[in-house]
Amino acid sequence: MDLGLGGKGVVVTGASRGIGREIALAFAREGAAIAICARGREALDRTAAEVRALGAKVHAAPCDIADRAALEAFLDGAHEALGAVHVLVNNASGFGIMDGEQGWKAGFDVDVMATVRACWKVVPWIEAAGGGAIVNISSISGLGAGVTVPYGAAKAAVISHATSLAMTLASKKIRVNTVAPGAIEFPGGSWDLIKKANPKMYEGTLRRIPWKRLGAPEEVANAVVFLASDAASWITGTTLVVDGGQMLT
C-alpha cells in the first residue's frame, strides 16, 4: 500500500533508540524526509546514519526538549532543513516514574509541556503545507490506574491534549491522534533492564499478555506511520492501543 508519505517532512522527537528510532526508520522507508532529536549525540548520529542508508533525507540535532529554547531551536532547524513540515510525532518521554518532585517534573516537563510547545510551534507550518497529522506517543499507563503515578498522569494528559487538538485543528486540515503502547522491549530499554534486574516483575507482566510476549518497537512504529498517512485520512481524536491485548487482562 502506498501511504502517500513520499516527500513529506516529518519531525520525530526522542528518536535515537527504541520506539523513536523505529518511527524514524519507518517514515524513511516510506520516502519521507526526517528531522530527529535526542539528548545523546552518539546514538542520534547512529540513527541518522541508518535513515540515510535508506535513501531518506535527515536532519539530526541533539536537544533536551524540556528546555523550551533548545526545543524551539531544534524545530526551527528542522523546518529550515526539510523545507516544509507535514507530520509531527511527539515521542520523547521523561519517564517520570518515582512519586516525588523529580518524577512529576520529569513527566510534565518532557511528556506534557514539550509536546504542547512543539505543537504550538509546528501547527502553523503544517497548516501552511496544506494540512497533515500530529501523533502523540502515550502509554497504556495513561488509560488506567498503575503504580507509576506521575508517568501515568503525564501520559493521560498527552491523550487529553491530543483529543482536544483534534477538535480545534480540524478546520486547519490537521488530524491529531495518540498511540498508547503497552510493554515494549528493546536492547537497553526499560523492559530489558527490568528483565535483568527484576525477572519476577518481567515474568508477571509477560504472563498477563495474551500473546505471551512483549511488543517490539517496530510494531508501534507501524501504527504511527499509518495514523500519519493518507490511509488514516478519516481518523482523528482517537487513541490507538498497541499492546497485544495487555489491557484486556
C-alpha positions, 0 to 999 in steps of 0.5 A: 500500500502506498501511504502517500508519505513520499516527500513529506517532512516529518519531525520525530522527537526522542528518536535515537533508540527504541520506539523513536528510532523505529518511527524514524526508520519507518517514515524513511522507508516510506520516502519521507524526509526526517528531522530527529532529536535526542539528548545523546549525540552518539546514538542520534548520529547512529540513527541518522546514519541508518535513515540515510542508508535508506535513501531518506533525507535527515536532519539530526540535532541533539536537544533536551526538549524540556528546555523550551529554547533548545526545543524551539531551536531544534524545530526551527532547524528542522523546518529550515532543513526539510523545507516544509513540515507535514507530520509531527510525532511527539515521542520523547518521554521523561519517564517520570516514574518515582512519586516525588518532585523529580518524577512529576517534573520529569513527566510534565516537563518532557511528556506534557509541556514539550509536546504542547510547545512543539505543537504550538510551534509546528501547527502553523507550518503544517497548516501552511503545507496544506494540512497533515497529522500530529501523533502523540506517543502515550502509554497504556499507563495513561488509560488506567490506574498503575503504580507509576503515578506521575508517568501515568498522569503525564501520559493521560494528559498527552491523550487529553491534549491530543483529543482536544487538538483534534477538535480545534485543528480540524478546520486547519486540515490537521488530524491529531491522534495518540498511540498508547503502547503497552510493554515494549522491549528493546536492547537497553530499554526499560523492559530489558533492564527490568528483565535483568534486574527484576525477572519476577516483575518481567515474568508477571507482566509477560504472563498477563499478555495474551500473546505471551510476549512483549511488543517490539518497537517496530510494531508501534512504529507501524501504527504511527506511520499509518495514523500519519498517512493518507490511509488514516485520512478519516481518523482523528481524536482517537487513541490507538492501543498497541499492546497485544491485548495487555489491557484486556487482562 
